[in-house]
Amino acid sequence: MTEVTAVQLDAILDLRDAYRREMNCQIVHDSWHARGFANSYLLRVDRQIAGYGSVGGAPPEAKDTVKEFFIVPEFRGAALPLFRQLIAASGAKRIAAQTNDLLLSLMLHDCAADVISETILFADAVRTLLPCPRGATLRPVTDADRARMFSHTGETVGDWGLECDGEFAATGGLLFHYNPPYGDIYMEVARPYQRRGFGSYLVQELKRIAGEMKRVPAARCGTGNAASRNTLQRAGMFPCARILRGQLL
């Protein structure tokens, strides 16, 4: 007999720790749980705890997307019926799975249609030795700098910047909304300095800064953003997974 019960987050914390250890990689939206963006469900087989599921959505979206699904190894033969029961109990309508999350990816292919991929995930793969662009200096961004910063259209102003000829060519930083010890690299290059190596050099240096902080750099970009993908790859960040989304049947 399988059973799915809505519970408070505290009830699944040990199971989430086991899930993180098994994944051993960045988990996108790991912070949803602590921020109240996900509902938690405890899964049982014959009254024994078998795993958990998380169904959520970032405001203002409805909490109707299955984001995590973990079954302890001895009960994985019951994964598919447990997943279908999770869908019924939660009212989930969608699913989002990292392709390096094998179990949830299998559930997506079993239970979803209209599957699309919009996001590529990157992991640090190669140490690079890119030279600093001529005339540029890497330094922290101060409050005074922000008042004269170039207009950012895709990212917020970062904590680190490349200054060139008295103005900022690029800024970037690290966000820690992934599961520890992963940090998300972000950056933006001012239009006059694009395609000149500023972005890749900044990513390289943010990787170094992450290492000094005892953090593991990670990144992501849209599947259609060829410029960002090339920038990350030149700095030694290689694709490691995609996020697949689908409509539950």
N, C-alpha and C positions, 0 to 999 in steps of 0.2 A: 504494500500500500504506500503510495506517495502522498506527500502533504506539503503545501506551501502556505506559510503564515507571515503576515506583515509584522515586522518587529522594529524596535528602535536600533539605531546604529550600533550601540554598545554590544548588542547581541551577536554581531557578525565580525567584530574587530579581529578576533583570533583567526577566523577564516580568511579575512582580507589580508592578514599578514602572510598566511600560507600562499594565497594567490600571488602576492607581490614576489615572494621568494621563487615561486615557480615561473613567473613571467621573466624575472631578472632583466628588465628593460624599462624604459620610460613607459608610464601608463598615462595616456592623455586623459585629462579631466579627473585625475586622481583626487583633486581637491573638492570635487562636487559633493562628496559625502559630508565633509566637515562644514561646508557652506550651506548645507540644507537643500541642495539641488537634486538629491536622489532619495528615493524611498527604498528601504531595505526589506528583504524577504528571506526567511530561513526555510531551507528545504530539508525534508525528512523522508526517509525510506524505512518502513516498518518501525516508526517512532524513533529511529536513530537519526542524528544530525548527519546530513549528507552533503550540505553545501549551502550556498547563498546566491541570491540574485540582487542586482541593483537596477532600478528603473528610474530614469530621471530626465531632466531637461533644464537648460539654463534659462532663467527668466528673460523674456516673458513667455518662453515656450512652455507647453504642457509637459508634465513629467510622464511621458509616454514612450520613452526610448530605452530599450534594454542596453545597458552599458557594460555590466559585468555579470558573469555567470561562472561560478566555480563549484566543481564537484570534487570531493575527496576521492582519491584513486579507487578505493574499494567499491564505490557506488557509481562509477562512470558508465557502467552498463545501462543504468537507468537515466542517463543524461537527457535523452530526447523526450521521454514522457515527462520528466521533471521540468524541462524547458517549456513544453507546451502547457503544463499546468501553471507555470509562472506567468505566461502570457495571459491565461484566463483569469488568474487571481489579481493581476496588476492592471489589466486593461491596456497593456502595452500595444502600441500600433506600429512601432518602428524598432529598428535595431541598428546599432553602430558598433562595428568590430574592427579592432586592429588585426591585421593579417598575421602578426606574430603571437596573437592569442588564439591558439589552435582550437580550443574547445568552442569558444564563442563564434569563431569563423565557421566551424562545422555547423553550428546551429543556424547561422545565417543562411548557409547554402541549403539547409534542410527546410527552413521555415519562412524564407523571405523571397520576395520578387522585386523586380525593378531595382536591382542592385547597381549602385554607382560608386565611383571612387573620386573624391574631391581633394584629398589630402595625402601627401607623401611625408613619411616620418624619416628622419635622418639620425644616424649614430656616428660618433667619432670613430673613424676607421684608420686614418693615416696622419702621422705627424708631418706637417709641411714646414718649409723654410722660405716662405714668400718674402721678398724684400719690401720694406716700407716704401710706399710711393714717394717719389722725389718731392722734397719740400714739406712733407707731412710730419706731424708729431702726434703721437697718441697720448692723451691725457684725460683725467677725470673732467666731467662737465660740471661747472659750478652754477649756482643760481643766477649769477650775473650773465653767464654764457647763455642761459635759456632765454633771456630777454632779447638776444640778438640772433637767435637760432633760425636756420632756414625752415621753411614750412614743411612739416612732416605730413604726408598723406596716407601712409600705410601703417606706420608704427608710432608709438610715443617716443619722445626724446629720451635717448638712453643716458646711462650714467657715465659712459665713456665716449670720447669723440676723437676723430682725426681732424686736426686743425691744419689748414694749408693756406698760405698767403694771407694770414690774418682772419680767415673765416673757416667755419666748419664745413668739411666735405662730407662727413658721415658721422652718425652716432649709433650706438648700440648698447646692449646690456644683457643681463641674465635674469630670467624670472624663475621662481621656484614653486610653481603650482603643480609640478610633476611630483611623483613619489620620490622621496630622498633615495639616493644622493643626486638625482638628475636635475639639471638646470636647462631652461629653454633659452637658446640664443636668439636674439632679435636684433635687427639693425635696419637702417635706411640711409641711402646715399643721395646727396643733393644732385639734382639733375645735371649741372655742369660737370660733375665728377664721375658720372656713371660710365661704365665700360673702360675704366682706367685702372682697375685693380684695387680700388679703395675698399670695396665691399669684402672681397676675399681676404685681404690683409686684416681687416677689422675682425672678421669671423675667426681667423687664425689666432689673433691676440685674445679674443674673448674665450677661446678654448684654453689658452694658457692661463688666463685669470681664473677660469673655472677650476683648473687643476690645482692652482695655488690655494683655492678655497676648499679643496678636498671634495669637489663636486664633479659630476660626470656630464659633459656637455651633450645636449640633444637639440634637435631643431625640427621644424616642419615648414612646408610651403604648399600652396595649391598645385594641383596636378598640371594646370595650364601655365604656371609661372616659370617659364624656361629660364629667365634671367636669374631668379633666386636660386633655382636648382643648380645652375652652373656655378654661381657664386659659392654656394655651400660646398659643392664637390671640389672646386679648386682649393678650398681650405681644408680638404680631407674629411668632410662630412658626407657620408655615402648613404643612399636610401637603404633602409632596413625593413620597412613595412609600409603598408597603406592603410588608410581607414576606409572601410566599406560600409555603405549605408543601404538599407533596404526597407521595404514595406512588409510587415508581417502578414502572413496569409491567414 
